[in-house]
Amino acid sequence: MTTGRSHRSESAGLGLAAYRLATRALGPALPLLLALRMRRGKEDASRLTERCGIPSLDRPDGKLVWIHAASVGESLSVLPLIDRLIAANLHVLITTGTVTSAHLMGERLPEGAIHQFAALDHPDYAARFLDHWKPDLAVWVESEFWPNLIVATHERGIPLALINARITQRSFEGWQRFPRFIANLLDRFSLLLAQDEASARRLEGLGAHTVGIPGNLKHDAAPLTADEKELAALRAAIDARPIWIATNTHEGEEKAAADAHQALAASHPGLLTLIVPRHPARGTAIAAELKKRGFNVARRSLGEAISLATDIYLADTLGELGLFYRLADIAFIGGTLTNTGGHNPFEPARLHSALIAGPSDFNFSESYASFEKADALIRIEDASTLAKAVARLLDDATERTRRSDAAEIIASTSSGATDRTVSALRALLKTPATGGSDA
């Protein structure tokens, strides 16, 4: 007689088997996909083979912890964790999937840590990757699940940990359409650590059995860095002009920032607006639209200098957010006026910014709530109210300082998440992988 649990396991196994067959069938198209992404600037031509699981570096001798972080935010959040693992005489391999994150890791990884691009989720690519690196522990960060890599790692007896897990309501509802599939994947992790209570409950709702909540690693990250010479040059160019920044903007939010500048320019002579698009490749299109509206725009990517005539400085470059946050102590956080869920509020807060955000914050809902509760963040309803919020902070230096001080205190107070996560990972290195179901 087949029990309910064995039936669910069998169903989940069939789902994974179907996924593996489908990804194998798509194998011949993957080089074409990579070539297309390369033409769009989304791949590094010199390291394209890494995406096929072919390493470009040798495996170091000794115990190796593999950390997979999808992109910039996730990879930056684990830098303190990497430092602690290396201090414990462990080697660290970090994989990411974007050119920007690879560039940042190349600059910021400490000695003893190496970066590779993540292999695409094809069974053969996953096998090549794991056969070469042979990690002693696999650590996945936040919310990215690649079934072939997870299954292949588990089948090799390598302990799997999911840390700083973030499951939004949207992703929770999406995974609920495939409950046995996701439950089977989660069952392969020996350790599940969520960054907040809501994510923990959602993971449990998807079938996870025990989920810890050590805190959010992003709370413990160091302030973003900046080139001191570049900072001095930009400060000299800006001088005493009133300034604010719209950061990590998505399509539509640049228009909102420009509208706010237009509304404020007459009452704030010399106003300079900094716009940092989330995707710098959109810089040409953004600049064209702004110029069409009559704004004087200087583009960072083209080396254009800020002059007295510059209305908007378009910071369409990679890895310089720490520089731009140091120039302005008023920061509107992008992704909050679109259905994107917002971006990391800790980065501007650590650099003493008074924060402004729209209603969409599902990526960091608890964090935004904590800043709002501390009166460190002004919440706006829509794009039409952005100018009013910026004006409020430009006109009242006392309020601006009070809010930026409050934001910095929240962001600079260690949560202890890194310490607790490191302890859990080190304990896991001494135990075999457990759980899981056959695919």
C-alpha positions in Angstrom: 0.0 0.0 0.0 1.3 3.4 -0.9 1.3 6.0 1.9 0.5 9.6 1.4 4.1 10.6 2.1 5.5 8.1 -0.4 3.0 9.2 -3.0 4.0 12.9 -2.5 7.7 11.9 -2.7 7.1 9.9 -5.9 5.2 12.8 -7.4 7.9 15.3 -6.5 10.5 12.9 -7.9 8.6 12.8 -11.2 8.5 16.5 -11.3 12.2 16.9 -10.8 12.9 14.1 -13.3 10.7 16.0 -15.9 12.6 19.2 -15.1 16.0 17.5 -15.6 14.8 16.0 -18.9 13.5 19.4 -20.1 16.7 21.2 -19.2 18.8 18.5 -20.9 16.6 18.8 -24.1 17.3 22.6 -24.1 21.1 22.0 -23.9 21.8 22.7 -27.6 20.1 26.1 -27.3 22.1 27.2 -24.2 25.3 28.4 -26.2 23.0 30.5 -28.3 21.4 32.0 -25.2 24.8 32.8 -23.8 25.9 34.4 -27.1 22.8 36.6 -27.1 23.4 37.6 -23.5 27.0 38.4 -24.3 26.0 40.7 -27.1 23.7 42.5 -24.6 26.6 42.9 -22.2 25.1 40.5 -19.7 28.0 38.0 -19.9 31.8 38.2 -19.7 33.2 36.9 -23.0 36.5 35.9 -21.4 34.8 33.7 -18.8 31.9 32.3 -20.8 32.9 28.7 -20.2 32.3 29.1 -16.5 28.6 29.3 -17.3 28.9 25.8 -18.8 30.5 24.5 -15.6 34.0 24.5 -17.0 36.3 26.1 -14.3 38.9 28.8 -15.1 40.8 28.2 -11.8 42.2 25.3 -9.8 40.6 24.0 -6.7 42.5 25.0 -3.6 43.7 22.3 -1.3 41.8 21.9 2.0 38.2 22.3 3.0 36.2 24.4 0.5 32.9 26.2 1.2 30.9 27.0 -1.9 28.6 30.0 -1.6 26.0 30.8 -4.3 24.7 34.3 -4.4 22.5 35.4 -7.3 23.6 39.0 -7.8 25.1 42.1 -6.3 23.0 42.5 -3.1 23.3 38.9 -2.1 27.1 38.7 -2.8 27.8 41.9 -0.9 25.7 40.7 2.1 28.0 37.6 2.6 31.3 39.4 2.5 31.5 39.6 6.4 30.6 35.9 6.4 33.4 35.1 4.0 35.9 36.9 6.1 34.8 34.8 9.1 35.0 31.5 7.2 38.5 32.4 5.9 39.6 33.2 9.5 38.5 29.7 10.4 41.1 28.3 7.8 38.5 27.5 5.2 38.7 28.3 1.5 35.7 30.0 -0.1 34.3 29.8 -3.6 31.5 32.3 -4.4 29.4 32.0 -7.6 27.2 34.7 -8.9 25.2 35.1 -12.2 25.8 38.7 -13.2 28.7 40.7 -14.7 28.2 43.5 -12.1 28.5 41.1 -9.2 31.6 39.4 -10.7 33.2 42.8 -11.1 32.5 43.7 -7.4 33.6 40.4 -6.1 36.9 40.7 -8.1 37.5 44.0 -6.2 36.3 43.1 -2.7 36.9 39.4 -2.1 39.7 38.8 0.5 42.6 36.5 -0.1 41.5 32.9 0.3 38.3 33.5 -1.6 37.7 33.1 -5.3 34.9 33.9 -7.7 33.4 31.9 -10.6 30.3 32.6 -12.6 27.5 30.2 -11.7 26.9 27.3 -14.1 23.6 27.3 -15.9 21.2 24.8 -14.5 21.9 22.0 -17.0 22.6 18.5 -15.6 26.0 18.2 -17.4 27.1 21.7 -16.4 26.2 21.0 -12.8 28.2 17.8 -12.9 31.2 19.4 -14.4 31.2 22.2 -11.8 30.8 19.8 -8.8 33.3 17.3 -10.1 36.0 19.9 -10.3 35.3 22.0 -7.1 34.2 19.1 -4.8 32.9 21.5 -2.1 32.7 20.3 1.5 29.7 22.5 2.0 27.3 24.3 -0.3 25.6 27.5 0.9 22.8 29.1 -1.1 21.9 32.7 -0.3 18.4 34.2 -0.1 15.9 32.9 -2.6 17.4 31.4 -5.8 16.7 27.7 -6.4 18.4 25.8 -9.3 17.0 22.3 -9.1 19.7 20.5 -11.1 22.5 22.0 -9.0 20.7 21.4 -5.8 19.9 17.7 -6.6 23.4 17.0 -8.0 25.0 18.5 -4.9 22.8 16.5 -2.5 23.4 13.3 -4.4 27.1 13.7 -3.9 26.6 13.8 -0.1 27.6 17.5 0.1 25.7 19.3 3.0 23.4 22.0 1.7 22.5 25.2 3.6 20.1 27.9 2.7 21.0 31.1 4.5 19.5 34.6 4.8 16.5 33.1 3.1 14.0 35.6 1.7 10.7 34.4 0.4 8.4 37.1 -0.6 4.6 36.7 -0.7 4.8 36.7 -4.5 7.4 33.9 -4.7 5.5 32.0 -2.0 2.3 32.1 -4.0 4.3 31.1 -7.1 5.9 28.0 -5.4 2.5 27.0 -4.0 1.6 26.0 -7.6 4.3 23.3 -7.3 4.1 22.3 -3.6 5.7 18.8 -3.9 8.4 20.1 -6.2 9.6 22.8 -3.8 9.1 20.7 -0.7 11.4 18.1 -2.3 14.1 20.7 -3.0 13.8 22.1 0.5 14.1 18.7 2.0 17.6 18.4 0.6 18.9 21.3 2.7 20.5 20.3 6.0 20.2 23.8 7.3 17.6 26.5 6.6 18.1 30.0 8.0 15.6 32.8 7.2 16.4 36.5 7.4 13.0 37.3 9.0 9.9 35.8 10.6 7.7 36.2 7.5 10.2 34.3 5.3 10.6 31.5 7.9 6.8 31.0 8.0 6.6 31.0 4.2 9.4 28.4 4.0 7.5 26.2 6.5 4.4 26.7 4.5 6.3 25.3 1.5 7.3 22.2 3.4 10.4 23.1 5.3 10.6 21.3 8.6 12.9 23.4 10.8 13.8 27.0 9.9 16.1 29.2 12.1 15.9 33.0 12.2 19.4 34.2 13.0 18.8 37.7 11.6 19.5 39.5 8.3 23.1 39.4 7.0 22.5 42.7 5.3 22.4 44.3 8.8 26.0 43.4 9.3 27.5 44.4 6.0 30.2 47.1 5.9 29.4 50.5 4.3 29.9 50.6 0.5 33.3 51.9 -0.5 34.3 54.9 -2.6 37.3 56.2 -4.4 38.5 59.2 -2.4 40.0 61.1 -5.3 36.7 60.7 -7.3 34.7 61.7 -4.3 36.8 64.9 -3.7 36.5 65.8 -7.4 32.8 65.4 -7.4 32.4 67.4 -4.2 34.4 70.2 -5.6 32.2 70.2 -8.8 29.0 70.2 -6.8 30.2 72.7 -4.2 27.3 74.0 -2.0 24.5 73.2 -4.4 21.4 71.5 -2.9 21.4 67.8 -3.9 19.5 64.6 -3.6 19.7 61.2 -5.2 17.2 58.8 -6.8 19.0 55.4 -6.6 18.4 52.0 -8.1 15.7 53.4 -10.3 13.6 51.3 -12.7 11.7 52.4 -15.8 9.2 55.1 -14.8 11.1 56.2 -11.7 13.6 58.3 -13.7 10.6 60.3 -14.9 9.3 60.7 -11.4 12.8 62.0 -10.3 12.8 64.4 -13.3 9.3 65.6 -12.5 10.4 66.3 -8.9 13.5 68.2 -10.0 11.3 70.3 -12.3 8.9 71.1 -9.5 11.6 72.0 -7.1 14.1 73.9 -9.3 12.6 77.3 -9.1 12.3 77.3 -5.3 15.8 75.6 -4.8 18.3 77.5 -7.0 21.2 75.4 -8.2 19.4 72.1 -7.4 21.2 69.0 -8.6 19.5 65.7 -9.0 21.5 62.5 -9.1 19.9 59.5 -10.8 21.4 56.1 -10.5 19.6 53.5 -12.6 19.4 50.0 -11.4 20.5 48.8 -14.8 23.2 51.2 -16.2 22.8 49.8 -19.7 19.6 51.9 -19.8 21.7 55.1 -19.5 21.5 56.1 -23.2 17.7 55.8 -23.3 17.3 57.6 -20.0 19.6 60.5 -21.1 17.8 60.8 -24.4 14.4 61.1 -22.7 15.6 63.6 -20.2 17.3 65.8 -22.8 14.1 65.6 -24.9 12.3 67.3 -21.9 14.9 70.1 -21.8 17.1 69.0 -18.9 20.8 69.5 -19.0 22.2 66.0 -18.3 25.8 64.9 -17.6 26.5 61.2 -17.9 29.0 59.5 -15.6 29.6 56.7 -18.1 30.8 59.2 -20.7 33.0 61.1 -18.3 30.9 64.2 -18.6 31.6 66.7 -15.9 29.1 68.4 -13.6 28.9 72.1 -14.5 26.8 74.9 -13.1 24.3 74.3 -15.9 23.9 70.6 -15.1 20.3 69.8 -13.9 20.7 66.0 -13.6 23.8 63.9 -13.1 23.1 60.4 -14.6 25.3 58.0 -12.7 25.0 55.1 -15.2 28.1 53.1 -14.0 28.7 50.0 -12.1 29.9 49.6 -8.5 30.0 53.2 -7.5 26.9 53.5 -5.2 29.2 54.2 -2.2 30.5 57.2 -4.0 27.1 58.7 -4.9 25.6 58.1 -1.5 28.4 60.1 0.1 27.4 63.1 -2.1 23.8 63.4 -1.1 22.2 62.9 2.3 18.7 62.6 0.9 18.0 59.3 -0.9 14.9 58.1 -2.7 15.1 54.3 -3.0 14.1 53.0 -6.4 12.0 49.9 -7.0 9.4 51.3 -4.5 7.3 53.2 -7.0 7.1 50.2 -9.4 6.0 46.6 -8.6 9.6 45.7 -7.9 9.6 45.4 -4.1 12.3 47.9 -3.4 16.0 47.7 -2.9 18.4 47.5 0.0 17.7 50.4 2.4 20.8 49.7 4.6 23.3 50.8 1.9 22.2 54.5 1.9 21.4 54.4 5.6 24.9 53.4 6.6 26.2 56.4 4.7 23.9 58.9 6.6 21.0 59.4 4.2 17.5 60.4 5.1 15.4 57.9 3.3 12.3 58.3 1.0 10.5 55.3 -0.4 7.3 54.4 -2.2 4.7 51.8 -1.2 6.3 48.7 -2.9 8.8 47.1 -0.4 8.0 43.4 -0.4 11.7 42.5 -0.8 12.6 44.1 2.5 9.2 44.7 4.1 10.4 44.2 7.7 13.5 46.4 7.2 11.5 49.2 5.7 9.1 49.0 8.6 11.9 49.3 11.1 13.3 52.5 9.4 9.8 53.9 9.2 9.1 53.2 12.8 12.3 54.9 13.8 11.2 58.0 11.8 14.2 57.5 9.5 12.2 57.1 6.3 9.4 59.2 4.7 6.9 57.0 2.9 5.3 58.5 -0.2 2.1 57.2 -1.8 3.1 57.7 -5.5 5.3 59.6 -7.8 3.3 62.8 -7.5 4.3 63.1 -3.8 8.0 62.6 -4.3 8.8 66.3 -4.9 7.0 67.2 -1.6 9.1 64.7 0.4 12.4 65.9 -1.2 11.4 69.6 -0.6 10.6 68.8 3.1 14.1 67.4 3.6 15.9 70.1 1.6 14.2 72.9 3.5 14.6 71.5 7.0 18.2 70.6 7.9 17.2 69.7 11.4 14.7 67.1 10.2 17.1 65.8 7.6 19.9 65.3 10.1 17.5 63.7 12.6 16.2 61.2 10.1 19.7 60.4 8.6 21.1 59.9 12.1 18.2 57.5 13.0 18.8 55.6 9.7 22.5 55.3 10.4 22.0 54.0 13.9 19.6 51.2 12.7 21.9 50.3 9.8 25.2 50.3 11.8 23.9 48.2 14.8 25.1 44.7 14.3 22.3 42.2 14.3 24.6 39.3 15.3 23.3 37.4 12.2 26.8 36.8 10.8 28.0 35.3 14.1 25.0 33.0 14.4 25.2 31.9 10.7 28.9 31.2 10.8 28.4 29.0 13.9 25.7 27.0 12.2 27.7 26.5 9.1 30.8 25.4 10.9 28.8 22.9 12.8 27.3 21.6 9.5 30.8 21.0 8.1 31.3 18.3 10.7 28.1 16.4 9.8 26.9 14.5 6.8 24.1 15.7 4.6 20.7 14.5 5.8 17.1 14.3 4.4 16.1 14.5 0.8 14.2 12.3 -1.6 15.3 10.5 -4.7 14.5 12.3 -8.0 
